[in-house]
Each structure stands twice: as C-alpha cells, then as structure tokens.
Amino acid sequence: MPLKLASLTILLCVCVIANARGVSAYLPLSLAPEIERRVERLLILADDPVLTRPIAVARVLAALPRACERDAMLCGQVRSDLSNYTKPWGLSHASLSAGRGSSDRNVLPNRHGMQTDASFEASAEVYWQPSDFLLISAAVLSYEGGSVPVGSMLSVGTEFAQLDIGYREHWLSPMTDSAMLLSTAAETIPSVTLSNYTALSRFKFRYELFLGELSESTRIRFQDGFTTGKPKLAGLHLSIEPFPGWSLGLSRIMQFGGGARGGQSFGDILDAFFRPSEFDNTSDDLTTDQEFGNQAAAVTSRFLVPASTPFAVYFEYAGEDTSASSNYHLGNAALSAGVHFPLIGQRYELTFEASEWQNAWYVHGIYEDGLRNENRVIGHWGGEGRVFADGVGARTMMARVGWQARNEDMYEITLRSLQNESYTPTDYGTAYLIDMRYSRPWREFHFGAELSVGRDSFGQSYSHANAFVRF
C-alpha cells in the first residue's frame, strides 16, 4: 500500500508539472514608468491585487481578458507593451537618458542608487527562452557613478515554482512609491529566489523566498571589535486572497553573517525566524556575538474597490525587530497607507501615499552600516534624508497626478515630502522633491524629458533634468 501511494504521488506531481506553464520574464522596476502605470491600472481593472514586485509578464497576460471587458483601449496598449516579451528571443527593453544635475549628490528616490549629479542613465535587457521551462536574461543598468546587471538571471521551473538565480529585483510592499523592507532605492543584490507567479488553491496563495548578499561592510561587530565581510540577506513573502480583490500578506527579511561572523546554519536561521526574541535580540542570556543578526517584518494588505470607477486602497504595517520580549509583537513600528485611482474621468490618474516610522530603522548595533547596499538604504527612500547612522523616526507623503492627452502624450507630476523627528542633536528641516515628466509615444518608442527639483533635510537645494528615449 505505501508503494502504491508513493507511486500515485509521483504520478500526480509529474502530471502537475507536465500541465503547468513554464517560467516567465518580469517587467522592470523604475525603468519604464509609462508601462508600469498602464500595467497597474490594468491589474486593478482585472481585480488582481498586487503586494510585491516585479510583476511577472505571464501574470499580466492572464489578467488581460477580464481587463479588456472594461477598457479595450488600455488592453491594446498593454498588449503592445508586452509584445517584446512573447518571442523566443529578443530585446525586451532599452532606454537611454542624458542630462545634467546639481553637484549636491542627493539620491533620487527608487532609482537604484542613482544620484542627482548623474549625467546619463542607460539600461537594456536581452533574453533567450530555449524552452518553456528555461529562460536566460542578460541585462545592465548604468549611470554615472554605478553599474549593475539588474535583471540578469537564469530562470528555471514552472508557474508554481520558478527559480531565479541572478540579479532579480525585490519590492516587498503594496505601496507604489516606497517599501519599508526592500525596494529599488539601492542597487539590486545578487540572489537566489523561488516563487510562483500563478496563485495556488482557491485562496490564491503566493510565496517568494530568497537568499542574497549585500555589499561589503567594514563595520560588522564581532568579538569586541569589527570584522569585514558581506552580510547575507534572506527574505520571505506569503500572501492569500480571502475574497476576490482583497489580498493579505506577510513579509520578513533577515540580515546575518558576514566576515568572521560566518554563515549561520539552517537550524540557526529557523531559530531566529520562529523565536527572534530569544535568538535575535541581545539580552542577559545572549551576547552580541551570539545574536543571529538583524530582522524586519511587515503585514500588508491591498483592497480593490469595485466601484463604477475602480480604485485600490492598501496598507503596510512594519516593525524593526520585536518588542515586549514577544516573538509576535513588532518593534519600532512603521505604518504606510495609500490610495490609487487609475482613471478619473477619461484621462486622469491620482495616487496618494503616506508613511510614518519610529526610531531605529535602517540602523543596527551589530551591522553599523545598517540595512544598506552599496552605501544606500535598501528600504524607504526617506531613509537617505538624514545623517548617516541616525536612526531618527520620520514622516513622508507622496502625491502623484498623471494625465494623457488625446494625442497620447503623457504628463506626470509627483510631489514628495520628508520630515524627520526632532529628538536628535541634528536640526532637520522639511525636505521636498518635485518630479515632472513628459513622454510621447512614437511607434515602439517613448521620447520625453524629466525634471526634478528639491530641497533636502539640511536646507540645500538640488535639481536634475534629462531627456530620454525608451524602447
């Protein structure tokens, strides 16, 4: 009987794999805003609430039939946007911008670490898919002062279990302009990721599990001194849809190892994951050398309101480590909320998001560089607007308005503000940033220009302007 049961199980697994679709490419983050806006709008019309990014191309294709019933014109535009991804091989996207910025070297939000003094930005991705279950992508993002192979990876598997090895992006939040845990604020890290782009069961279960490596740090505390090394970064996201159009998710990241601290065993990772108050918080029974590392977690939700004009409402409640000696209470809380109206009238779009967090975010007693990669905070862009290693709390707001003219020209303006708390020795002022973008489609290209003008938390003004072409 056990042999028969095992045989049936193996046969069932083979049938599931045989009937499953293969791997999918991902849409790039923060590199093609025009496509991102259209895809966001289409998924809202299709009642598909997104909690993480990047978004798999296959997921968007699956959402097209329902969205087409509500907006045939948008459906046609997105089909055209995705046409570069539906061939056995080719160039999925390319972009080039040139411009000029101020010399104050402020970091632009969600631009993979790019600063305002960058005079150019270029990106491209080519791919080859020899079979449904294998995809090879080669990509690069370069700007003055940095270059990283964002999107370069080997993908194998199926729609229910896709393994990505390389520079896959990670955005762990339903927010469109920020993420407390992990975003595109810093350069993309190399990682190994297992996830599904097609939901499982009637509750639409989704998962994402990854292990990556941050850049080298010389400020890792160990044995009454410091050691130099590359800390590991592990992440997990789980989500379900209890009802159509409503998603709930849990996300977790863990920073550990590096240099002489070594790589903890699988058992150590499990102990720190399930009992962080005992194994990942220094106490009378746990020294700094024995402490596992650094953790942050978030509970997220996104609800699509099925009104005559559908819109999305979403939340993120995050914590840096635990509190009250509990394994389940998040410490140093952060709350973010947003609302997105993808279509107001016939041509307008509106998004509003706000975040507020307490102290101790992106700093740590063991990892004195904090949650950073290549000297940039890996989470919320607001973490850059303060003195290095100052774990001050802050509030941010973002409002974005977009509109499309009858000739399909697109205009967008984004307003951001940041206000740090005032309980540290540094006297922070209110920071703001205004981004304006114009783009015009022509055949398979988008031509346009962008202008960013702002003032940082220390009262210094800065700007950045560029012209671009995107394919």
Legacy VTK file of the C-alpha trace (Angstrom):
# vtk DataFile Version 3.0
C-alpha trace
ASCII
DATASET POLYDATA
POINTS 471 float
0.000 0.000 0.000
2.731 2.547 0.828
4.403 1.744 -2.512
1.160 2.347 -4.392
0.622 5.630 -2.534
4.150 6.792 -3.348
3.673 5.835 -6.999
0.401 7.776 -7.191
2.053 10.799 -5.552
4.923 10.770 -8.039
2.483 10.343 -10.936
0.395 13.277 -9.682
3.471 15.522 -9.386
4.561 14.585 -12.911
1.077 15.389 -14.257
1.012 18.749 -12.480
4.432 19.694 -13.871
3.512 18.434 -17.334
0.355 20.546 -17.405
1.923 23.634 -15.833
3.117 26.614 -17.788
6.798 27.421 -17.774
8.808 30.349 -16.439
8.007 33.998 -17.007
10.026 37.167 -17.515
9.465 40.157 -15.217
8.629 43.751 -16.002
11.468 46.095 -14.982
11.030 48.380 -11.978
11.570 52.153 -12.136
12.926 51.944 -15.695
9.765 52.269 -17.813
7.222 54.347 -15.817
4.759 54.606 -18.723
4.424 50.823 -18.918
4.295 50.457 -15.124
1.369 52.893 -14.878
-0.620 51.092 -17.574
0.016 47.687 -16.016
-1.007 48.924 -12.547
-4.248 50.248 -13.995
-4.940 47.052 -15.918
-4.454 44.833 -12.861
-6.897 46.957 -10.873
-9.484 46.558 -13.636
-8.823 42.795 -13.591
-9.362 42.550 -9.796
-5.773 41.364 -9.268
-4.335 42.958 -6.069
-0.531 43.097 -6.169
1.524 43.018 -2.946
5.048 42.539 -4.333
7.054 43.387 -7.410
8.467 42.846 -10.001
5.333 41.651 -11.763
5.612 38.569 -13.955
4.711 39.141 -17.603
2.606 35.965 -17.551
0.526 37.349 -14.687
-0.315 40.438 -16.723
-1.171 38.354 -19.781
-3.530 36.247 -17.638
-5.263 39.431 -16.433
-5.845 40.806 -19.941
-9.169 39.052 -20.798
-11.037 40.467 -17.790
-9.493 43.922 -18.109
-10.303 44.010 -21.825
-14.011 43.819 -20.978
-13.701 47.131 -19.129
-11.145 49.056 -21.179
-10.372 47.798 -24.684
-8.017 50.703 -25.471
-5.868 50.092 -22.395
-5.872 46.391 -23.202
-4.450 47.089 -26.658
-1.745 49.363 -25.238
-0.616 46.743 -22.712
-0.600 44.020 -25.368
1.711 46.216 -27.387
3.891 46.891 -24.305
4.306 43.147 -23.706
4.947 42.161 -27.327
8.721 42.270 -26.793
8.420 39.504 -24.169
6.406 36.994 -26.204
9.116 35.811 -28.608
11.690 33.007 -28.208
14.453 35.609 -28.012
14.915 39.325 -28.377
15.386 42.724 -26.786
12.776 43.189 -24.057
13.529 46.824 -23.292
16.165 49.534 -23.668
16.449 53.122 -22.539
18.906 55.983 -22.684
18.760 59.354 -20.963
21.185 62.255 -20.859
21.019 65.356 -18.756
22.515 67.467 -16.059
22.091 67.738 -12.309
23.321 69.641 -9.321
26.562 68.752 -7.566
24.973 68.100 -4.179
24.857 64.350 -4.836
21.412 63.708 -3.405
19.993 60.245 -4.053
16.967 60.110 -6.368
14.085 58.000 -4.956
13.764 54.442 -6.230
16.419 54.814 -8.948
18.770 52.002 -7.871
21.099 54.377 -6.038
21.459 56.989 -8.803
22.339 60.488 -7.618
21.309 63.921 -8.850
24.708 64.648 -10.395
24.420 61.736 -12.876
24.771 62.942 -16.477
23.414 59.759 -18.080
21.419 56.608 -17.437
21.244 53.602 -19.752
19.617 50.198 -19.475
18.935 47.234 -21.743
17.861 43.615 -21.466
18.075 40.751 -23.954
16.667 37.289 -23.377
16.614 33.787 -24.803
13.985 31.190 -23.951
15.023 27.861 -25.496
12.127 26.041 -23.784
9.025 26.845 -21.746
10.870 25.931 -18.547
14.163 27.774 -19.132
14.810 31.499 -19.599
18.160 33.282 -19.770
18.272 37.071 -19.412
21.264 39.403 -19.748
20.719 42.991 -18.632
22.553 46.040 -17.377
21.713 49.359 -15.764
24.435 52.002 -15.876
24.599 55.584 -14.726
27.361 57.975 -13.821
28.838 56.521 -10.654
27.439 52.990 -10.853
26.615 49.965 -12.952
24.748 46.791 -12.008
23.348 43.873 -14.073
19.727 44.433 -12.941
17.573 41.706 -14.486
20.420 39.369 -15.443
19.409 35.887 -14.330
18.811 32.264 -15.101
15.185 31.174 -14.584
14.052 27.563 -14.460
10.861 25.854 -13.303
7.126 26.331 -13.740
4.390 28.823 -12.953
4.050 27.283 -9.472
7.779 27.161 -8.626
10.116 29.446 -10.573
13.774 29.544 -9.526
15.608 32.779 -10.414
19.386 32.920 -9.996
20.995 36.312 -10.522
20.072 39.967 -10.121
16.306 39.677 -9.704
14.675 42.741 -8.154
12.622 42.577 -4.934
9.952 45.042 -3.828
8.142 43.815 -0.706
5.218 46.216 -0.379
1.864 47.114 -1.964
2.994 50.757 -1.930
3.959 52.076 -5.370
6.467 54.726 -4.242
8.137 53.173 -1.196
8.719 49.941 0.707
9.913 49.772 4.312
11.681 46.414 3.937
13.068 46.210 0.413
12.694 48.388 -2.688
14.709 49.780 -5.609
16.214 52.608 -3.536
19.622 50.860 -3.625
21.419 48.732 -6.193
19.897 45.290 -6.767
21.624 42.482 -4.857
22.554 39.068 -6.306
20.166 36.429 -5.010
18.551 33.040 -5.470
14.738 33.271 -5.462
11.938 30.712 -5.501
8.408 31.989 -6.156
5.150 31.376 -8.001
3.535 33.791 -10.408
0.335 31.744 -10.652
-1.567 31.574 -7.385
-2.263 28.224 -5.716
-5.642 26.981 -4.414
-8.907 28.898 -4.284
-7.373 31.271 -1.723
-4.754 32.269 -4.326
-1.707 31.514 -2.202
1.536 33.161 -3.341
5.039 32.892 -1.952
8.501 34.355 -2.509
11.632 33.047 -0.802
15.118 34.399 -1.483
18.680 34.467 -0.212
21.033 37.228 -1.319
24.229 39.031 -0.422
24.727 42.673 0.471
27.818 44.694 -0.404
30.958 44.549 1.717
30.892 46.253 5.099
33.854 47.007 7.365
31.592 47.802 10.331
30.290 44.383 11.447
30.713 43.994 15.206
32.393 40.785 16.393
34.496 39.862 19.445
34.912 43.355 20.917
35.886 44.753 17.525
34.890 44.758 13.882
35.101 42.265 11.050
34.840 42.897 7.308
32.546 40.908 5.055
29.360 40.707 3.017
26.249 40.151 5.158
23.580 37.786 3.862
20.002 38.929 3.308
17.186 36.374 3.400
13.585 37.209 2.640
10.160 35.591 2.717
6.761 36.748 1.500
3.473 34.859 1.835
0.050 36.072 0.748
-3.527 34.952 0.168
-6.735 36.422 -1.242
-9.571 35.649 1.208
-12.002 37.259 -1.222
-11.678 38.396 -4.854
-9.866 41.715 -4.993
-8.574 41.588 -1.386
-5.080 40.348 -0.577
-3.291 39.849 2.762
0.436 39.299 3.076
3.347 38.759 5.463
6.918 39.736 4.635
10.174 39.178 6.513
13.830 39.999 5.870
16.839 38.779 7.880
20.346 40.249 7.774
23.028 37.912 9.129
26.564 36.587 8.739
29.398 38.456 7.072
33.131 38.259 7.707
34.197 36.324 10.815
30.557 36.040 11.907
30.303 33.420 9.188
27.149 31.965 7.723
24.775 30.617 10.321
23.451 27.089 9.934
19.962 26.295 8.692
18.990 25.489 12.269
20.171 28.922 13.436
18.078 30.559 10.726
14.982 28.636 11.823
15.562 29.519 15.494
15.917 33.218 14.670
12.896 33.115 12.365
10.460 31.460 14.746
11.900 32.749 18.068
13.505 36.126 17.325
13.097 37.464 20.875
15.284 34.613 22.157
17.871 34.287 19.382
17.989 37.695 17.694
17.800 40.285 20.468
20.724 40.869 22.813
19.806 40.156 26.452
21.328 38.902 29.687
21.352 35.412 28.184
22.559 36.380 24.694
25.733 38.285 23.801
26.268 40.344 20.664
28.422 37.570 19.184
25.671 35.021 19.841
22.912 37.194 18.400
21.780 35.988 14.976
21.627 39.351 13.251
19.020 41.898 12.215
15.371 41.436 11.193
12.380 43.419 9.953
8.859 42.293 9.122
5.648 43.678 7.666
1.961 42.887 7.383
0.436 44.147 4.134
-2.984 44.369 2.539
-4.481 45.634 -0.695
-8.174 46.026 -1.468
-9.625 46.782 -4.895
-12.867 48.716 -4.592
-15.259 47.570 -7.350
-16.914 50.967 -7.853
-18.037 52.391 -11.191
-14.521 53.849 -11.242
-12.430 51.072 -9.603
-9.600 52.095 -7.287
-7.135 50.486 -4.853
-6.612 51.047 -1.121
-3.537 49.490 0.513
-1.634 49.368 3.797
1.699 48.268 5.256
2.377 47.805 8.973
6.053 47.059 9.588
8.399 46.611 12.517
12.142 46.622 13.088
12.870 43.621 15.364
10.410 42.641 18.124
9.191 44.293 21.331
7.988 43.314 24.822
10.072 40.088 24.724
7.483 38.660 22.333
8.038 36.729 19.127
4.920 38.283 17.563
4.956 41.962 18.558
6.702 44.193 16.031
9.066 46.780 17.480
9.705 50.348 16.245
6.504 50.390 14.239
6.058 51.881 10.782
2.693 52.481 9.126
2.138 53.246 5.448
-1.133 53.744 3.581
-2.087 54.593 0.032
-4.930 55.021 -2.425
-4.677 54.777 -6.205
-7.323 55.964 -8.674
-6.097 54.614 -12.028
-8.702 56.531 -14.021
-10.600 59.692 -13.083
-12.826 60.942 -15.859
-11.307 59.730 -19.087
-7.678 60.773 -18.834
-6.527 61.430 -15.275
-4.799 59.286 -12.643
-4.233 60.038 -8.955
-2.129 58.337 -6.265
-1.587 59.418 -2.678
0.660 57.625 -0.162
1.929 58.433 3.340
4.346 56.724 5.737
5.406 57.246 9.338
8.005 55.250 11.253
9.554 55.287 14.693
13.257 55.267 15.530
15.865 52.539 14.840
15.011 51.901 11.193
17.967 51.023 8.910
20.493 51.161 11.784
21.732 48.328 13.980
24.123 47.611 16.829
25.894 44.748 15.029
25.660 45.934 11.429
26.671 49.552 11.910
26.199 50.303 8.215
22.582 49.251 8.748
20.279 47.778 6.118
22.239 49.192 3.208
23.717 48.013 -0.070
26.497 49.966 -1.765
26.014 52.716 0.841
22.300 53.119 0.091
19.297 52.230 2.288
17.536 49.206 0.791
14.062 50.202 2.029
12.173 53.509 2.093
13.756 56.344 0.104
13.201 58.609 3.126
15.950 56.735 4.970
18.539 58.660 2.915
17.383 62.077 4.139
19.250 62.121 7.428
22.706 61.939 8.981
24.354 58.561 8.460
23.590 56.106 11.323
20.976 58.425 12.849
18.003 56.159 13.486
15.532 59.019 13.773
11.833 58.475 13.031
10.184 60.301 10.142
7.030 61.034 8.134
6.731 61.125 4.354
3.978 61.950 1.886
3.681 61.439 -1.849
1.045 62.682 -4.307
1.189 61.792 -7.992
-1.078 63.089 -10.755
-0.935 61.810 -14.308
-2.924 62.667 -17.383
-2.951 61.565 -21.005
-3.715 63.958 -23.851
-5.844 62.975 -26.833
-2.718 62.548 -28.945
-1.480 60.009 -26.295
1.165 62.354 -24.917
1.596 61.629 -21.199
2.228 64.112 -18.375
3.001 63.295 -14.749
3.904 65.291 -11.669
4.965 63.744 -8.338
5.275 65.664 -5.066
7.195 64.171 -2.142
7.924 65.489 1.344
10.008 64.188 4.266
10.025 65.399 7.868
12.407 63.768 10.341
11.626 63.825 14.051
13.361 66.465 16.195
14.623 64.491 19.201
18.214 64.065 17.955
21.019 66.689 18.022
20.633 67.306 14.269
18.253 70.109 13.337
16.365 68.662 10.351
14.185 70.766 8.111
11.327 69.681 5.861
12.594 68.098 2.659
10.619 68.094 -0.568
11.046 66.877 -4.141
9.006 67.724 -7.233
9.315 65.377 -10.222
7.820 66.285 -13.610
7.804 64.029 -16.661
6.543 64.342 -20.217
6.616 61.498 -22.745
5.340 60.990 -26.293
4.888 57.584 -27.936
6.126 57.050 -31.483
5.897 53.566 -32.954
7.670 51.324 -30.398
9.450 54.213 -28.663
8.761 56.758 -25.951
10.516 60.113 -26.155
10.401 62.640 -23.374
12.008 64.710 -20.645
12.133 64.747 -16.844
12.840 67.478 -14.316
13.422 67.033 -10.569
13.690 69.997 -8.197
14.026 69.707 -4.440
15.433 70.727 -1.099
16.970 68.229 1.310
16.598 67.907 5.100
19.593 70.224 5.615
18.171 73.118 3.572
20.267 72.532 0.441
18.530 72.849 -2.940
19.207 70.432 -5.788
17.921 69.590 -9.249
18.224 67.099 -12.069
16.985 67.308 -15.676
17.277 64.868 -18.552
15.861 63.876 -21.928
15.187 60.201 -22.678
14.218 57.652 -25.260
12.791 54.249 -24.291
12.077 51.133 -26.331
LINES 1 472
471 0 1 2 3 4 5 6 7 8 9 10 11 12 13 14 15 16 17 18 19 20 21 22 23 24 25 26 27 28 29 30 31 32 33 34 35 36 37 38 39 40 41 42 43 44 45 46 47 48 49 50 51 52 53 54 55 56 57 58 59 60 61 62 63 64 65 66 67 68 69 70 71 72 73 74 75 76 77 78 79 80 81 82 83 84 85 86 87 88 89 90 91 92 93 94 95 96 97 98 99 100 101 102 103 104 105 106 107 108 109 110 111 112 113 114 115 116 117 118 119 120 121 122 123 124 125 126 127 128 129 130 131 132 133 134 135 136 137 138 139 140 141 142 143 144 145 146 147 148 149 150 151 152 153 154 155 156 157 158 159 160 161 162 163 164 165 166 167 168 169 170 171 172 173 174 175 176 177 178 179 180 181 182 183 184 185 186 187 188 189 190 191 192 193 194 195 196 197 198 199 200 201 202 203 204 205 206 207 208 209 210 211 212 213 214 215 216 217 218 219 220 221 222 223 224 225 226 227 228 229 230 231 232 233 234 235 236 237 238 239 240 241 242 243 244 245 246 247 248 249 250 251 252 253 254 255 256 257 258 259 260 261 262 263 264 265 266 267 268 269 270 271 272 273 274 275 276 277 278 279 280 281 282 283 284 285 286 287 288 289 290 291 292 293 294 295 296 297 298 299 300 301 302 303 304 305 306 307 308 309 310 311 312 313 314 315 316 317 318 319 320 321 322 323 324 325 326 327 328 329 330 331 332 333 334 335 336 337 338 339 340 341 342 343 344 345 346 347 348 349 350 351 352 353 354 355 356 357 358 359 360 361 362 363 364 365 366 367 368 369 370 371 372 373 374 375 376 377 378 379 380 381 382 383 384 385 386 387 388 389 390 391 392 393 394 395 396 397 398 399 400 401 402 403 404 405 406 407 408 409 410 411 412 413 414 415 416 417 418 419 420 421 422 423 424 425 426 427 428 429 430 431 432 433 434 435 436 437 438 439 440 441 442 443 444 445 446 447 448 449 450 451 452 453 454 455 456 457 458 459 460 461 462 463 464 465 466 467 468 469 470
